Amino acid sequence: MEPARHFVCRSCSSAVPAGHKFCGRCGTPVPPQFRDMRTEFFGDMQNPNKAKLILIRGEGMDGVSFHLKAEQHIVGREGQLIFPDDPFVSPRHANFFYRRGKLVVRDEGSLNGVYIRIRGTVTIEPGATLLAGEQLFRLELCEDLADDGPDPDGTSFYGSPRKDARFQLCQIFRGGVRGLTVQASGVSMTIGRDGADLNFPEDIYMSAEHCRIDEMAGGFTLTDLDSQNGTFVRIVGERELNHGEYLFIGRKLLRVELNTN
């Protein structure tokens, strides 16, 4: 910061150069608080309670930024942050607002939800939806199907061997249509492009081993395996946000930047 160049004398309105103790024209003393005054940089991020969203373009490059100056910010095809070109964004998709100085995002009942990138391992519940590469999945419990036994003539129905699995992943196609459903062969399942339990070799956004689901003590965890593009989970209700977190709203990838000064 550079010192302020001049102080205007209150007696004769003459400009007094920075650092001078007296007015050179009339001799009036310069108040102490003005002698070493410095010009502060003005910007939207000056308020520690304010934040901004960075729209991520291709190749991970930063695009336009949205400064969250108000108390609430509706994101959607309508509202304060508008994405009219994204058909997967609802009219009122999400709301970014402040609560006790913290930035919070809330899903406003959108069709496609708000997805947040996980770090390391997180706990998930049956019914959770996750995004890996371009693939959308839902975690489901396996049905406990009883063997109907042979027909009256003693002939048994032939089919693929049934796995003793507790959970399965269901691929969700556009339009909400169920796609591939795969049961876990044990207590875990990896997803990736090559060498995983469930592979998508044509998905260029999928890492070789992208993420893993584990059953642990009757619950489930999701782990990102240091993937290039991350693993995302749909939030339920609302979520407090931290600096540097990534969100998918529709097909728009956003990064949260908080003022950490």
C-alpha positions in Angstrom: 0.0 0.0 0.0 1.3 3.5 -0.8 0.8 6.3 1.7 -1.9 8.9 0.9 -0.2 11.6 -1.2 -1.9 14.7 0.4 -3.8 15.8 3.4 -6.0 18.9 2.9 -5.4 21.5 5.6 -8.6 22.2 7.5 -7.6 25.9 8.0 -6.6 27.0 4.5 -7.6 24.0 2.3 -4.0 23.7 1.0 -2.6 20.3 0.1 -0.1 19.0 2.7 2.4 16.3 1.3 2.3 13.0 3.1 4.5 12.8 6.1 4.6 16.6 6.8 3.6 17.6 10.3 2.5 21.2 9.5 0.8 23.0 6.6 3.5 24.8 4.6 1.1 27.7 3.9 -0.5 28.5 7.2 1.5 26.4 9.7 -1.5 24.5 11.0 -0.5 21.1 12.5 -1.5 17.9 10.7 -3.5 15.7 13.1 -1.4 12.6 14.1 -4.0 10.1 12.7 -3.4 11.5 9.2 0.4 11.7 9.1 0.9 8.0 8.3 -2.5 7.3 6.7 -2.4 4.7 4.0 -5.0 4.0 1.2 -6.6 0.7 1.7 -7.6 -1.5 -1.3 -11.3 -1.6 -1.9 -12.9 -4.7 -3.1 -16.0 -7.0 -2.7 -14.0 -9.5 -0.6 -13.2 -6.9 2.0 -16.0 -8.1 4.2 -15.0 -11.4 6.0 -18.5 -12.6 5.9 -18.7 -12.5 2.1 -17.7 -15.1 -0.5 -17.7 -15.7 -4.2 -18.4 -18.6 -6.6 -16.0 -19.3 -9.5 -17.4 -20.9 -12.6 -14.9 -23.6 -13.8 -14.4 -23.8 -17.5 -12.8 -26.7 -19.5 -9.4 -28.0 -18.5 -10.1 -26.7 -14.9 -9.6 -23.0 -15.8 -11.4 -20.3 -13.9 -14.2 -18.5 -15.6 -16.6 -15.8 -14.5 -16.9 -15.1 -10.7 -20.1 -14.4 -8.8 -19.7 -12.2 -5.7 -22.2 -13.2 -3.0 -22.8 -9.7 -1.5 -26.4 -10.1 -0.3 -27.9 -12.3 2.4 -29.5 -14.7 -0.1 -28.7 -15.7 -3.7 -31.0 -17.8 -5.8 -29.3 -19.9 -8.5 -31.3 -21.2 -11.4 -32.9 -20.2 -14.6 -34.3 -17.4 -12.6 -32.9 -15.5 -9.6 -29.7 -13.7 -8.9 -27.3 -16.2 -10.5 -28.9 -17.2 -13.8 -27.8 -20.1 -16.0 -30.4 -20.0 -18.8 -28.4 -22.2 -21.2 -28.3 -25.2 -18.9 -31.4 -27.5 -19.3 -30.5 -29.4 -16.1 -30.9 -26.3 -13.9 -34.3 -25.8 -12.3 -35.9 -22.3 -12.3 -35.1 -22.0 -8.6 -32.4 -24.6 -8.1 -30.4 -23.6 -5.0 -29.9 -20.8 -2.6 -26.6 -19.6 -1.2 -27.0 -17.6 2.0 -25.2 -16.7 5.2 -26.0 -18.0 8.7 -23.9 -16.9 11.6 -21.2 -15.7 9.3 -21.0 -19.1 7.5 -21.9 -19.7 3.8 -24.6 -22.3 3.4 -26.1 -23.8 0.2 -29.7 -25.2 0.2 -31.3 -27.3 -2.5 -34.6 -25.5 -3.3 -36.3 -28.7 -4.4 -34.5 -28.9 -7.7 -35.0 -31.8 -10.1 -31.3 -32.7 -10.4 -30.0 -31.6 -7.1 -26.8 -30.0 -5.8 -23.7 -32.2 -5.7 -20.6 -31.5 -3.6 -17.1 -32.9 -4.2 -16.0 -35.2 -1.4 -12.5 -35.3 0.1 -11.2 -38.6 1.3 -13.9 -40.8 2.9 -17.4 -39.8 3.8 -20.4 -41.7 5.2 -23.4 -42.2 2.8 -26.8 -43.7 3.3 -28.8 -46.1 1.1 -30.6 -44.0 -1.6 -27.7 -41.6 -1.9 -26.8 -40.5 -5.4 -23.2 -40.0 -6.5 -21.5 -38.6 -9.6 -18.2 -40.1 -10.9 -17.0 -39.0 -14.3 -20.1 -38.6 -16.4 -21.9 -41.5 -14.6 -24.7 -41.0 -12.1 -25.4 -43.8 -9.6 -27.7 -44.6 -6.7 -26.7 -46.7 -3.8 -29.3 -49.4 -3.1 -29.8 -52.2 -0.6 -30.1 -55.7 -2.2 -33.4 -57.3 -1.9 -33.5 -60.5 0.1 -35.0 -62.8 -2.4 -36.0 -66.3 -1.5 -35.3 -69.2 -3.8 -38.7 -70.4 -5.2 -37.3 -73.9 -5.6 -37.9 -76.3 -8.5 -41.0 -76.6 -10.5 -43.5 -79.4 -9.7 -41.7 -81.6 -12.2 -38.4 -81.1 -10.3 -36.8 -78.7 -12.8 -35.0 -75.7 -11.4 -34.9 -72.3 -13.2 -31.4 -71.5 -14.5 -29.9 -68.1 -14.1 -26.8 -66.2 -13.2 -25.4 -67.2 -9.7 -26.8 -65.0 -7.0 -24.3 -63.1 -5.0 -24.4 -62.8 -1.3 -24.3 -59.0 -1.4 -25.9 -56.4 0.8 -25.7 -53.4 -1.6 -25.8 -52.6 -5.3 -25.2 -49.6 -7.6 -27.8 -48.6 -10.0 -26.8 -46.4 -13.0 -29.2 -43.6 -13.7 -29.7 -42.5 -17.3 -31.0 -39.1 -18.4 -34.7 -38.9 -17.8 -34.3 -40.9 -14.5 -34.3 -44.2 -16.3 -32.6 -47.1 -14.5 -29.6 -48.4 -16.3 -27.0 -51.0 -15.4 -27.4 -52.5 -11.9 -24.5 -54.3 -10.3 -24.3 -56.0 -7.0 -21.2 -55.9 -4.9 -19.2 -59.1 -4.9 -18.3 -58.6 -1.2 -18.2 -55.7 1.2 -16.8 -53.2 -1.3 -17.0 -52.1 -4.9 -14.6 -49.9 -6.9 -15.7 -47.7 -9.9 -13.3 -46.6 -12.6 -12.3 -46.6 -16.2 -10.0 -49.7 -16.1 -9.1 -52.3 -13.5 -12.1 -51.5 -11.2 -15.0 -53.7 -10.2 -17.3 -51.6 -12.3 -15.6 -50.1 -15.4 -16.6 -47.4 -17.9 -13.7 -47.5 -20.5 -15.3 -44.8 -22.8 -15.8 -42.2 -20.0 -12.9 -39.8 -20.5 -13.7 -38.0 -17.2 -13.3 -41.2 -15.2 -10.0 -42.1 -13.6 -8.7 -45.7 -13.8 -9.7 -46.3 -10.2 -12.0 -43.4 -9.4 -13.9 -44.2 -6.2 -14.9 -47.0 -3.8 -17.9 -47.9 -1.7 -17.5 -50.0 1.4 -19.9 -51.6 3.8 -18.7 -51.1 7.4 -20.6 -52.1 10.5 -23.9 -52.0 8.8 -23.3 -48.6 7.2 -21.6 -47.4 4.0 -18.7 -45.1 3.2 -17.6 -43.6 -0.1 -13.9 -42.9 -0.8 -12.5 -40.8 -3.6 -9.3 -42.6 -4.9 -7.4 -39.4 -5.8 -9.4 -39.2 -9.0 -8.6 -36.4 -11.5 -12.1 -34.9 -11.6 -13.4 -35.9 -8.2 -16.4 -37.8 -6.8 -19.5 -35.9 -6.0 -22.5 -36.7 -3.7 -25.9 -35.1 -3.8 -26.6 -33.1 -0.7 -29.8 -33.6 1.3 -31.4 -30.3 2.3 -28.6 -27.9 3.0 -24.9 -27.9 3.6 -22.4 -25.5 5.2 -19.5 -24.7 2.8 -15.8 -24.4 3.2 -13.2 -22.6 1.2 -12.1 -24.4 -1.9 -15.1 -26.8 -2.1 -16.5 -27.7 -5.6 -20.2 -28.0 -6.5 -22.2 -29.2 -9.4 -25.4 -27.4 -10.1 -26.9 -28.8 -13.3 -23.8 -29.2 -15.5 -22.1 -26.1 -14.1 -19.0 -26.7 -11.9 -18.5 -24.0 -9.3 -15.7 -23.4 -6.7 -16.3 -21.7 -3.4 -13.9 -19.0 -2.3 -14.2 -17.6 1.1 -12.4 -14.5 2.4 -9.7 -16.1 4.6 -7.9 -12.8 5.5 
